[in-house]
Amino acid sequence: MKERTTLERTNSKVEKIKEYPRSYRIDSEIMDVLKETLERVNKVAPKKIGEARLIKALILLSKDIDNKILLKAIKEVW
């Protein structure tokens, strides 16, 4: 069996992790909520958290949110 070089191992890892840049419009009311949440989190976080990282965390948390609650929130922002 052929042993892979460090470069080959590194390249295979890069191929598995792809970033998908997106752009979304957020109105001022939602942006205010995001900023308030960010301030609240940064008060207790050991390191400063950025908006993008908070949004990613919220997206991950959405997997555990009940669909009815999620649909209700979607109707509020529609």
QUIHU-V280889 format. One record per residue. N is the residue number from 1. RES is the residue in one letter. SS is DSSP state (H for helix, E for strand, L for the rest). BURIAL is + if it has 16 or more other ideal C-beta (glycine too) atoms within 10 Angstrom, else -. D_CENTER is the distance of its C-alpha to the mean C-alpha in Angstrom with 2 decimals. Layout:
n->N res->RES ss->SS burial->BURIAL d_center->D_CENTER
n->N res->RES ss->SS burial->BURIAL d_center->D_CENTER
This chain:
n->1 res->M ss->L burial->- d_center->39.43
n->2 res->K ss->L burial->- d_center->38.16
n->3 res->E ss->L burial->- d_center->35.94
n->4 res->R ss->L burial->- d_center->32.92
n->5 res->T ss->L burial->- d_center->32.70
n->6 res->T ss->H burial->- d_center->29.90
n->7 res->L ss->H burial->- d_center->28.98
n->8 res->E ss->H burial->- d_center->28.87
n->9 res->R ss->H burial->- d_center->26.64
n->10 res->T ss->H burial->- d_center->24.26
n->11 res->N ss->H burial->- d_center->24.32
n->12 res->S ss->H burial->- d_center->23.60
n->13 res->K ss->H burial->- d_center->20.45
n->14 res->V ss->H burial->- d_center->19.28
n->15 res->E ss->H burial->- d_center->20.09
n->16 res->K ss->H burial->- d_center->17.93
n->17 res->I ss->L burial->- d_center->14.71
n->18 res->K ss->L burial->- d_center->14.06
n->19 res->E ss->L burial->- d_center->11.53
n->20 res->Y ss->L burial->- d_center->11.56
n->21 res->P ss->L burial->- d_center->11.62
n->22 res->R ss->L burial->- d_center->11.35
n->23 res->S ss->L burial->- d_center->12.83
n->24 res->Y ss->L burial->- d_center->12.92
n->25 res->R ss->L burial->- d_center->15.56
n->26 res->I ss->L burial->- d_center->14.93
n->27 res->D ss->L burial->- d_center->18.23
n->28 res->S ss->H burial->- d_center->19.45
n->29 res->E ss->H burial->- d_center->19.41
n->30 res->I ss->H burial->- d_center->15.72
n->31 res->M ss->H burial->- d_center->15.10
n->32 res->D ss->H burial->- d_center->17.47
n->33 res->V ss->H burial->- d_center->15.68
n->34 res->L ss->H burial->- d_center->12.39
n->35 res->K ss->H burial->- d_center->14.70
n->36 res->E ss->H burial->- d_center->16.56
n->37 res->T ss->H burial->+ d_center->13.69
n->38 res->L ss->H burial->+ d_center->12.69
n->39 res->E ss->H burial->- d_center->16.41
n->40 res->R ss->H burial->- d_center->16.80
n->41 res->V ss->H burial->- d_center->14.21
n->42 res->N ss->H burial->- d_center->15.67
n->43 res->K ss->H burial->- d_center->19.09
n->44 res->V ss->H burial->- d_center->18.59
n->45 res->A ss->L burial->- d_center->16.22
n->46 res->P ss->L burial->- d_center->18.36
n->47 res->K ss->L burial->- d_center->16.52
n->48 res->K ss->L burial->- d_center->15.14
n->49 res->I ss->L burial->+ d_center->11.41
n->50 res->G ss->L burial->- d_center->10.23
n->51 res->E ss->H burial->- d_center->8.70
n->52 res->A ss->H burial->- d_center->6.06
n->53 res->R ss->H burial->- d_center->5.18
n->54 res->L ss->H burial->+ d_center->5.78
n->55 res->I ss->H burial->+ d_center->3.98
n->56 res->K ss->H burial->- d_center->0.60
n->57 res->A ss->H burial->- d_center->4.40
n->58 res->L ss->H burial->- d_center->5.93
n->59 res->I ss->H burial->- d_center->5.28
n->60 res->L ss->H burial->- d_center->6.61
n->61 res->L ss->H burial->- d_center->9.14
n->62 res->S ss->H burial->- d_center->10.22
n->63 res->K ss->H burial->- d_center->12.04
n->64 res->D ss->H burial->- d_center->14.38
n->65 res->I ss->L burial->- d_center->15.14
n->66 res->D ss->L burial->- d_center->18.60
n->67 res->N ss->H burial->- d_center->18.96
n->68 res->K ss->H burial->- d_center->21.49
n->69 res->I ss->H burial->- d_center->19.33
n->70 res->L ss->H burial->- d_center->16.54
n->71 res->L ss->H burial->- d_center->19.34
n->72 res->K ss->H burial->- d_center->20.84
n->73 res->A ss->H burial->- d_center->17.79
n->74 res->I ss->H burial->- d_center->17.63
n->75 res->K ss->H burial->- d_center->21.34
n->76 res->E ss->H burial->- d_center->20.92
n->77 res->V ss->H burial->- d_center->18.74
n->78 res->W ss->L burial->- d_center->20.87
